Amino acid sequence: MNGHLMEILAREIVESLPELKRNLYQYIVNVEDSLAARSATSEQFMALLVKTAPHQQAAEHFGLSCEKVIMLMRQIEKDIDDQLNDKIKKARWMDKTEEMRQITGNTDEKKTYFLFTIER
């Protein structure tokens, strides 16, 4: 599946999480994204991760223990992964080229039309 579609589906899943889990996940991801943007190499990124401790920052921000934050993040990431895998299994691309050519009257052989659906 296209990486862009995967991102859209993942964002949709994150938005559907309960408020605490969604806020915690987004907080940590934003901190990590900020560190990644400031890093030229993976080594720099890892050093910044150790130095800034995003999970510890989140623990302080949300008034939780660091262990609780780590446990919640593992659970959240598993939930996101499970839901994303379910959506991928239900995703279908349908070739609608012929139907669109009949509707539009356009017989351009270079154009193809696909419909992306996810079974609910």
One Martini backbone bead per residue (centre of mass of N, CA, C, O) as a GRO file, in nm:
protein
  120
    1MET     BB    1   0.100   0.033   0.017
    2ASN     BB    2   0.082   0.350   0.027
    3GLY     BB    3   0.238   0.572   0.236
    4HIS     BB    4   0.022   0.794   0.240
    5LEU     BB    5  -0.216   0.613   0.322
    6MET     BB    6  -0.093   0.514   0.585
    7GLU     BB    7  -0.087   0.792   0.720
    8ILE     BB    8  -0.388   0.846   0.712
    9LEU     BB    9  -0.475   0.598   0.875
   10ALA     BB   10  -0.304   0.657   1.127
   11ARG     BB   11  -0.433   0.931   1.194
   12GLU     BB   12  -0.718   0.820   1.231
   13ILE     BB   13  -0.648   0.636   1.467
   14VAL     BB   14  -0.535   0.848   1.659
   15GLU     BB   15  -0.802   1.021   1.667
   16SER     BB   16  -0.965   0.764   1.806
   17LEU     BB   17  -0.839   0.793   2.058
   18PRO     BB   18  -0.819   0.844   2.357
   19GLU     BB   19  -0.723   1.134   2.491
   20LEU     BB   20  -0.472   1.049   2.651
   21LYS     BB   21  -0.341   0.873   2.435
   22ARG     BB   22  -0.332   1.084   2.212
   23ASN     BB   23  -0.168   1.303   2.365
   24LEU     BB   24   0.075   1.133   2.436
   25TYR     BB   25   0.156   1.044   2.155
   26GLN     BB   26   0.182   1.329   2.029
   27TYR     BB   27   0.392   1.439   2.219
   28ILE     BB   28   0.621   1.236   2.159
   29VAL     BB   29   0.627   1.266   1.851
   30ASN     BB   30   0.694   1.569   1.850
   31VAL     BB   31   0.960   1.548   1.996
   32GLU     BB   32   1.094   1.348   1.797
   33ASP     BB   33   1.061   1.524   1.542
   34SER     BB   34   1.230   1.759   1.646
   35LEU     BB   35   1.491   1.597   1.676
   36ALA     BB   36   1.512   1.502   1.382
   37ALA     BB   37   1.531   1.792   1.259
   38ARG     BB   38   1.813   1.847   1.431
   39SER     BB   39   1.929   1.599   1.272
   40ALA     BB   40   2.182   1.459   1.056
   41THR     BB   41   2.188   1.191   1.224
   42SER     BB   42   2.128   0.905   1.394
   43GLU     BB   43   2.328   0.966   1.620
   44GLN     BB   44   2.215   1.240   1.700
   45PHE     BB   45   1.933   1.145   1.764
   46MET     BB   46   2.007   0.945   1.989
   47ALA     BB   47   2.145   1.154   2.170
   48LEU     BB   48   1.890   1.334   2.205
   49LEU     BB   49   1.711   1.121   2.330
   50VAL     BB   50   1.881   1.078   2.582
   51LYS     BB   51   1.895   1.377   2.675
   52THR     BB   52   1.565   1.446   2.664
   53ALA     BB   53   1.358   1.234   2.735
   54PRO     BB   54   1.044   1.209   2.628
   55HIS     BB   55   0.912   1.024   2.847
   56GLN     BB   56   0.982   1.208   3.085
   57GLN     BB   57   0.841   1.458   2.985
   58ALA     BB   58   0.561   1.328   2.971
   59ALA     BB   59   0.537   1.250   3.265
   60GLU     BB   60   0.544   1.541   3.371
   61HIS     BB   61   0.313   1.661   3.197
   62PHE     BB   62   0.093   1.414   3.295
   63GLY     BB   63   0.152   1.291   3.583
   64LEU     BB   64   0.351   1.044   3.540
   65SER     BB   65   0.518   0.776   3.514
   66CYS     BB   66   0.756   0.647   3.319
   67GLU     BB   67   0.648   0.358   3.318
   68LYS     BB   68   0.361   0.432   3.228
   69VAL     BB   69   0.437   0.563   2.961
   70ILE     BB   70   0.574   0.318   2.834
   71MET     BB   71   0.331   0.130   2.855
   72LEU     BB   72   0.134   0.305   2.693
   73MET     BB   73   0.300   0.323   2.431
   74ARG     BB   74   0.300   0.025   2.367
   75GLN     BB   75  -0.007   0.000   2.353
   76ILE     BB   76  -0.060   0.213   2.138
   77GLU     BB   77   0.122   0.094   1.915
   78LYS     BB   78  -0.030  -0.173   1.901
   79ASP     BB   79  -0.308  -0.061   1.833
   80ILE     BB   80  -0.226   0.079   1.573
   81ASP     BB   81  -0.112  -0.170   1.430
   82ASP     BB   82  -0.367  -0.345   1.440
   83GLN     BB   83  -0.558  -0.145   1.294
   84LEU     BB   84  -0.389  -0.116   1.037
   85ASN     BB   85  -0.394  -0.416   0.955
   86ASP     BB   86  -0.701  -0.433   0.930
   87LYS     BB   87  -0.730  -0.218   0.708
   88ILE     BB   88  -0.546  -0.350   0.498
   89LYS     BB   89  -0.719  -0.612   0.467
   90LYS     BB   90  -0.982  -0.419   0.371
   91ALA     BB   91  -0.837  -0.319   0.130
   92ARG     BB   92  -0.924  -0.170  -0.198
   93TRP     BB   93  -0.865  -0.188  -0.547
   94MET     BB   94  -1.057  -0.037  -0.813
   95ASP     BB   95  -1.122  -0.065  -1.143
   96LYS     BB   96  -1.277   0.238  -1.317
   97THR     BB   97  -1.214   0.306  -1.614
   98GLU     BB   98  -1.457   0.222  -1.788
   99GLU     BB   99  -1.675   0.381  -1.636
  100MET     BB  100  -1.541   0.664  -1.679
  101ARG     BB  101  -1.541   0.660  -1.987
  102GLN     BB  102  -1.850   0.647  -2.013
  103ILE     BB  103  -1.921   0.902  -1.852
  104THR     BB  104  -1.706   1.109  -2.006
  105GLY     BB  105  -1.596   1.008  -2.302
  106ASN     BB  106  -1.305   0.933  -2.231
  107THR     BB  107  -1.033   0.760  -2.429
  108ASP     BB  108  -0.780   0.785  -2.268
  109GLU     BB  109  -0.516   0.557  -2.240
  110LYS     BB  110  -0.348   0.709  -1.999
  111LYS     BB  111  -0.601   0.670  -1.823
  112THR     BB  112  -0.669   0.582  -1.483
  113TYR     BB  113  -0.917   0.434  -1.252
  114PHE     BB  114  -0.928   0.436  -0.895
  115LEU     BB  115  -1.071   0.272  -0.609
  116PHE     BB  116  -1.062   0.329  -0.264
  117THR     BB  117  -1.130   0.080  -0.012
  118ILE     BB  118  -1.292   0.021   0.316
  119GLU     BB  119  -1.393  -0.211   0.507
  120ARG     BB  120  -1.622  -0.216   0.799
   0.00000   0.00000   0.00000
